[in-house]
């Protein structure tokens, strides 16, 4: 691991820091992931994410019709 210093806008830093804290993720790990995704052609995805994505793809879709039908069905009017 290498320690590096970068210049980042204060407001962007605060927003990203709050985002990371709010989601319980490591800021430096996110920066590392971003940098790897830029330089690698095929960034690695976590196995659990790929399984979840595969499960979602296999689910049956629900036809809801128009927006008006959706609103009536789910009591949004």
N, C-alpha and C positions, 0 to 999 in steps of 0.2 A: 504494500500500500504506500502511496506517495502522497505527501501533503502539499497541496498547491493553493495559491491565492488567486482569486478572480475578482474583477471589479463588476459589481452588479448594482443596478439602480435600487435605491433604498425602498421604494414602494413595492417594486417587484419582489425584492427579498422578503419584505414583511408579509406580503400576500402568500408567497410560496411557503414561507415558514409556518404561517397560520394553517394553510392547507395541509401540510405534512403533519403538524401537531394534531389537527382535527381528525385526520384519518389514521393516526398512529403509525406513520411511516417515517423512515429515516430520510432526511433531506439529502445527505451525501450519497446514500444508496440510489436515490432517484436520479441524481445528477450523473452518477456512474452509469446507470441503466440508459439514460438519454444519450450519453456520449458513445456508449457501445452501439446503440441502435443507429447512430449516424454513420459510424465507420464500418459496421458489419452489414453484409448484404441480407442476411437472414437472422435477425435478432431472436434470441431464445425466448420462448414463452413458457411460463410455468405450467407444469403437467396438470395441475388442478384446474387451471384456466382452460386448457385445451379440452379436458374432460367435460367441463361445464358447457363449453361452446358446442361440443359434439352432442351433448344431451339436449340442448336447446334446439339445435338443427333438426333433431329427430322428432321433436314434439309436433303434435297435430296443430295446424293453424285453426283459428276461429274466425269465421266470416262474420263481420259485424255490420255489414251494409254501409249505409251512409252515416255521416256524422250525426244526423238527426236520430237515426235508429239506435246508434250507440248511446246517445244521451237519454233516450227513452228507456232503453234496456237497463241502464245503470243509474237511473234516477237523477240525472244531472240537469234536468230542465227546471 
